[in-house]
């Protein structure tokens, strides 16, 4: 019942998929996604984040066509305590996929 009430008060526009992916933050720190959708993501980190800040994120993905990077900029719209870690909700403002050049 409580979970239903919480979901009704959220502003999500896309269904989220629960998936754990390594995430690189713009400050060079690492995090792990808990869920992701076309319009946002939620991750856990040890690094302090601030509500309303813009953040750049990067996720390395393996695809049948080879590795790609998902790069995005978003706005931090939610902060939650997750034990000793910080849960961070991000509304994606822009995103792109970039092929990874393996010949470097």
N, C-alpha and C positions, 0 to 999 in steps of 0.2 A: 504494500500500500504506500509506504513512504517513498520507495523508489519511483513509483508511478507519479507521485506528486512532484518529485524533483525533476523528472523528465518533462513534465508539462511546463515547467517554468524556464526551461532552457531555450536558447535561441538557435538551435541547430537547424540548418536547412538541408543537410545531407545525412544519410545514414552513415554511421561510423563502423569501421571494421576493427575488431580487436586484433592487433598485431604488434609484435615486439621486434623493432628494427633499431640498429645502432644509428644514432643521429649525431651530426657534428654541428655545434653551435658557432655563431660568428666570432666568439671570443676564443676559439680554439678548444673549448671544452667538449666533452662527450656527454651524451644523454641516451635514453632509450625510449622509443615510442611505446605507448600503451594502446592507443587507438589512432586511427587516421581516416579522413574522408576527403572528398574533393574540395571542401571548403575550410578544413581545419585539422588540427592534430592536438593530441595530448601526450606529454612526455614527462619523464621523471629525470631529475638531475640533482647533483649535490651543490651546484652553483646557484647563488642567490639571483632571483629574477624579480623584476618590478612590473606591476600591473600597468598597462598602457604603453610600455616600451615597444619599439619595433625590434624585431629579431630576424636574423638570417639563419636558415637551417639548410643542411645538406644530408641526403641519404644516398648511399651507394646501393644500387640494385643490380642483380644479375638477371638478364633476360635471355631468351633463346637466341637473340641476335647479338648478344654480347653485353658487357657491363655498361651501365648508364648512371648518371648522377641526376637525382631529383634535387633541384635548388629552389628555395622559396624564401620570400619575405613575408612576415606576418606580424600581427599585433597581439601582444599578450593580453588576453581577456579574462583569464582565470588563474588564480594561484591557490593551491591546496596543499596542506601538510600530508605527506605520505611517510609517516614514521620519521626517520632521520633524513629523508629526501624531500624534495619539493616537487609537487605536481604542477605542471604548467599547461594551460590551455591556450592555443594559438589560433586566431582567425587568419587564414591565408589571404594575403592581399594580391600576391603575384607568385607564379611558379613557372618553372620550365624544366625540360629534360635536356641533358647534354650528354652526347656520346663520350666515352672515356677513351682517350688516345693511349693505346697500349705500346706504341712505338716511341715512347719518350725515354 
